[in-house]
Amino acid sequence: MSGLFVNKVLGALLASGLGAIMINKFSNVVMHPDVPEPEKFAYSLAVETSTAPEEIVEIAFPSPTWLGARDAEKGAKVFKKCKSCHTVEPGGKDGTGTALWNILDRPIGSVPGFSYSDGMKAKGGVWGYAELDEFLAKPKDYIPKTKMAFNGLKKETDRAALIEYLRLAADVPQEQLVAMVEAPTEAVVETLQDTADTALEMAGDVVEEIIEDVVEEVTPVEGGH
């Protein structure tokens, strides 16, 4: 056996060995990727939160709830909270608070001889539906430093019922309040006008297309009979 043949055999064995080692290494990389343990790569997803204050949309007075809660019988029961300071009958006398007969549409702070707070005297205006509702909701907010110690009626339905009771406590009761319809603003009018103009333009285009189609159908083809 020549030395050249032995060298070839040894070379082939060496190449086969190296090949086996490379295949083994490659398979380990594929089958067992070097992935770090969860606690070493885990991360938390930050949840985006809005810090902007939420817009509170106020319903214009009177709300449908307020209009539906006008109940003089219930209002008489609510008035029991006011009886310690006010009267509500014809010719009733002032107490800690003024007499409330004919209160609706009466000028604010106008009862002769009554000792009003400076805030009440400076308020101005009349006791309309909206004014009474706002005052009854929280007197100290509506008229700062008022002498009235009452904390107010939180429930809109209670205020509506009480005001209906007070409406009828009059020589000639005022007309019941109806839903207020605000006049459209200039921006709303412009938007409506733009919408109308666009609709007319679109309608005109459609009519024009229809006319063109009809004309094409009725026009005689050149050379036809």
C-alpha positions in Angstrom: 0.0 0.0 0.0 1.6 3.3 -1.1 1.9 6.4 1.1 -0.2 8.4 -1.3 -3.2 6.1 -0.9 -2.9 6.3 2.9 -2.8 10.0 2.8 -6.0 10.1 0.7 -7.8 7.8 3.1 -6.8 9.9 6.1 -7.8 13.1 4.3 -11.2 11.7 3.5 -11.7 10.6 7.2 -10.6 14.0 8.4 -13.0 15.8 6.0 -15.9 13.5 7.1 -15.2 14.2 10.7 -15.1 18.0 10.2 -18.3 17.7 8.2 -20.0 15.9 11.0 -18.9 18.5 13.5 -20.2 21.3 11.3 -23.5 19.7 10.8 -23.9 19.1 14.5 -23.1 22.7 15.3 -25.5 24.0 12.6 -28.4 21.8 13.9 -27.9 23.1 17.4 -28.1 26.6 16.3 -31.3 25.9 14.3 -33.0 23.7 16.8 -31.9 25.5 19.9 -31.6 29.2 19.1 -29.8 31.4 21.6 -32.9 33.1 23.1 -32.5 34.8 26.5 -34.7 33.8 29.4 -38.0 35.6 29.6 -37.1 37.6 32.6 -34.0 39.0 30.8 -35.8 40.3 27.8 -39.4 40.8 28.9 -40.7 44.3 28.7 -44.0 46.0 29.5 -46.2 47.8 26.9 -47.0 51.3 28.1 -50.7 51.9 27.8 -51.3 55.3 26.3 -53.7 57.2 28.5 -55.3 60.5 27.7 -54.5 63.2 30.2 -56.8 65.7 28.5 -59.8 66.6 30.7 -63.1 65.2 29.6 -65.4 67.8 28.1 -68.7 68.0 29.9 -71.5 69.0 27.7 -74.2 70.9 29.5 -77.8 70.5 28.4 -79.5 73.9 27.8 -82.2 74.8 30.3 -84.9 73.5 30.4 -83.9 70.0 29.7 -86.5 67.3 28.7 -86.1 65.8 32.2 -86.9 69.2 33.8 -89.9 69.7 31.6 -91.2 66.2 32.3 -90.8 66.6 36.1 -93.2 69.6 36.6 -95.5 68.3 39.2 -97.2 70.7 41.6 -98.3 68.0 44.0 -94.7 66.7 44.4 -93.6 70.3 44.6 -95.8 70.9 47.6 -93.9 68.0 49.3 -90.5 69.4 48.3 -91.6 72.8 49.7 -91.7 71.3 53.2 -87.9 71.8 53.2 -88.6 75.5 52.9 -91.4 76.1 55.3 -89.2 76.9 58.3 -88.1 80.2 56.5 -90.8 80.9 53.8 -94.5 81.2 53.5 -96.4 80.5 50.2 -99.9 81.6 50.7 -101.7 84.9 49.7 -100.8 87.6 52.2 -98.2 85.4 53.8 -95.7 87.2 56.0 -91.9 87.3 55.6 -90.0 85.1 57.9 -86.3 84.4 57.9 -86.8 84.4 54.1 -89.3 86.4 52.0 -92.9 85.3 51.4 -93.0 83.4 48.1 -96.5 84.2 46.8 -96.1 85.7 43.4 -92.4 84.9 43.4 -92.2 84.0 39.7 -91.2 87.0 37.6 -90.7 89.2 40.6 -87.7 91.4 40.6 -84.9 89.9 42.7 -84.4 91.6 46.1 -87.4 93.7 45.8 -89.6 93.0 48.8 -89.9 96.3 50.7 -88.4 96.4 54.2 -86.7 93.0 53.9 -83.1 92.7 55.1 -81.4 91.3 52.0 -77.7 90.4 51.7 -75.6 92.8 49.7 -75.2 90.1 47.0 -79.0 89.7 46.7 -79.5 93.4 46.4 -76.8 93.7 43.7 -78.0 90.7 41.7 -80.6 92.4 39.6 -83.0 90.8 37.2 -86.2 88.9 38.0 -87.0 85.5 39.3 -87.6 83.7 36.1 -87.7 79.9 35.6 -84.0 79.6 34.8 -83.0 81.9 37.7 -85.0 80.1 40.2 -83.7 76.7 39.0 -80.1 77.9 39.3 -80.6 79.5 42.6 -82.4 76.4 44.1 -79.6 74.2 42.8 -77.0 75.9 44.9 -77.9 79.3 46.4 -74.4 80.2 47.6 -73.0 79.8 44.1 -75.7 81.8 42.4 -75.5 84.6 44.9 -72.3 84.7 46.9 -72.6 85.4 50.6 -76.3 85.1 50.5 -78.0 84.9 53.9 -79.9 81.9 52.8 -78.4 78.9 54.6 -80.1 76.2 52.5 -77.6 74.0 50.6 -79.9 73.6 47.6 -81.8 70.9 45.8 -79.4 68.6 43.9 -82.1 66.7 42.0 -83.3 68.5 38.8 -86.7 66.8 39.2 -87.2 68.2 42.7 -86.4 71.7 41.4 -88.8 71.4 38.5 -91.6 70.2 40.8 -91.0 73.0 43.3 -90.9 75.7 40.7 -94.2 74.4 39.2 -95.7 74.6 42.7 -94.5 78.1 43.1 -95.7 79.0 39.6 -99.2 78.2 40.7 -98.8 80.2 44.0 -99.7 83.5 42.4 -102.6 85.8 41.9 -102.3 85.2 38.1 -100.0 82.2 37.4 -97.4 82.6 34.7 -97.6 80.5 31.5 -95.8 77.2 31.7 -92.4 77.2 30.3 -91.9 75.4 27.0 -88.7 74.1 25.5 -86.5 76.9 24.3 -85.5 76.9 20.7 -82.4 78.8 20.0 -82.0 80.7 16.7 -79.5 79.1 14.4 -76.1 80.7 14.5 -74.5 82.3 11.5 -72.1 79.3 11.1 -75.1 76.9 11.0 -76.9 79.0 8.4 -73.8 79.1 6.2 -73.4 75.3 6.5 -77.0 74.7 5.6 -76.6 77.1 2.6 -73.4 75.3 1.4 -75.1 72.0 1.7 -78.1 73.2 -0.3 -75.8 74.7 -3.0 -73.9 71.4 -3.3 -77.1 69.4 -3.5 -78.4 71.7 -6.3 -75.1 71.4 -8.2 -75.2 67.6 -7.9 -78.8 67.5 -9.1 -77.9 69.8 -12.0 -75.1 67.4 -13.1 -77.4 64.4 -12.9 -80.1 66.1 -15.0 -77.5 67.2 -17.5 -76.2 63.6 -17.9 -79.7 62.3 -18.3 -80.4 64.9 -21.1 -77.2 64.0 -22.9 -78.1 60.3 -22.8 -81.6 61.0 -24.1 -80.2 63.2 -26.9 -77.7 60.5 -27.9 -80.5 57.9 -28.1 -82.9 60.0 -30.2 -80.3 61.5 -32.6 -80.4 59.7 -36.0 -77.3 57.8 -36.9 -75.6 59.3 -40.0 -76.7 57.3 -43.0 -79.5 55.7 -41.2 -83.2 55.7 -42.2 
